Amino acid sequence: MDELLNQLRQTWHRTIPVSEFMQIAPLSFTDGELSVSAPLAPNINLHHTMFAGSIYTLMTLTGWGMVWLQQQLLNVDGDIVLADAHIRYLAPIRNQPIARVVWQDASLAGLSAGRKAKVRLVVKLYCEDQLCAEFSGLYISLPNIAK
């Protein structure tokens, strides 16, 4: 599993340059839950808390990463896009944030038959066990027949 998480991190950093600057990295993937973090220092704002754009990016990529991991596990291929999202900022983030997402019972099997897949995920961001933000995203994976 560590190799798969390393591939995910490399994919983010290669295809979404801001993720490397933000130092976003997957921490763990167990029992259908993905945890992702980024250090506070490169993502800090003038209030010495995490910048709202960094929070949004971290949470977006956590959900995206979950869909990517599920595709890898099922050996299906698709181009993942965020189609719709909503975020609630609940508390300032002053320490190491941890974004967590649990896989919902969604099917990606249609990708191999040339059909798109839709998955709604809820990502929660914690700071020292306090819920600081909640993100709901609709991810669509478009079949990638060319590969």
RAJOHU-V503480 format. One record per residue. SS is DSSP state (@ for helix, = for strand, . for the rest). PHI is phi in whole degrees, 0 to 359 (NA if undefined). PSI is psi in radians with two decimals (* if undefined). Layout:
BEGIN
SS&PHI&PSI  SS&PHI&PSI
END
This chain:
BEGIN
.&NA&-0.59  @&301&-0.66  @&295&-0.70  @&295&-0.70  @&293&-0.63  @&294&-0.71  @&298&-0.70  @&298&-0.84  @&301&-0.78  @&296&-0.68  @&298&-0.82  @&303&-0.91  @&294&-0.56  @&282&-0.63  @&256&-0.31  .&228&1.48  @&308&-0.59  @&297&-0.48  @&295&-0.58  @&288&-0.76  @&300&-0.71  @&286&-0.24  .&63&0.67  .&291&2.33  =&212&2.39  =&290&2.43  =&261&-0.81  =&202&2.76  =&216&1.73  =&219&2.50  .&50&0.71  .&75&0.23  =&241&2.26  =&253&2.31  =&243&2.35  =&224&2.58  =&217&2.98  =&209&2.43  .&293&2.65  .&292&-0.67  @&308&-0.89  @&280&0.00  @&238&0.36  =&271&2.64  .&249&-3.03  .&293&-0.25  .&266&0.08  .&65&0.55  .&235&3.03  =&290&2.32  .&298&2.36  @&303&-0.67  @&295&-0.61  @&291&-0.68  @&299&-0.84  @&300&-0.79  @&296&-0.79  @&301&-0.77  @&288&-0.68  @&300&-0.83  @&290&-0.48  @&295&-0.82  @&296&-0.78  @&302&-0.76  @&298&-0.64  @&296&-0.77  @&297&-0.75  @&300&-0.80  @&298&-0.75  @&297&-0.68  @&297&-0.71  @&296&-0.77  @&295&-0.58  @&268&-0.07  .&56&0.78  .&240&2.71  .&238&2.39  =&198&2.67  =&270&2.02  =&269&2.25  =&228&2.65  =&270&2.04  =&267&-0.54  =&202&2.53  =&206&2.70  =&217&2.38  =&230&2.52  =&237&2.13  =&269&2.05  .&256&-0.52  .&202&2.62  .&294&2.57  .&256&1.97  .&248&-0.12  .&225&-3.13  .&308&2.05  =&275&2.57  =&232&2.06  =&264&2.35  =&230&2.43  =&222&2.46  =&249&2.33  .&295&2.26  .&273&2.76  .&286&1.41  .&238&2.65  .&257&2.32  .&250&0.06  @&300&-0.53  @&299&-0.37  @&302&-0.72  @&290&-0.29  @&261&0.15  .&86&0.27  .&252&2.57  .&285&2.74  =&240&2.46  =&241&2.34  =&222&2.19  =&260&2.21  =&234&2.58  =&249&2.15  =&250&2.30  =&244&2.39  =&248&2.20  =&245&2.62  =&224&1.93  .&51&0.91  .&68&0.07  =&261&2.28  =&289&2.05  =&251&-0.38  =&202&2.64  =&225&2.33  =&231&2.31  =&241&2.18  =&228&2.46  =&258&1.98  =&258&2.39  =&240&2.30  =&250&2.06  =&268&2.34  =&301&2.39  .&248&1.45  .&289&-0.50  .&294&-0.43  .&280&*
END
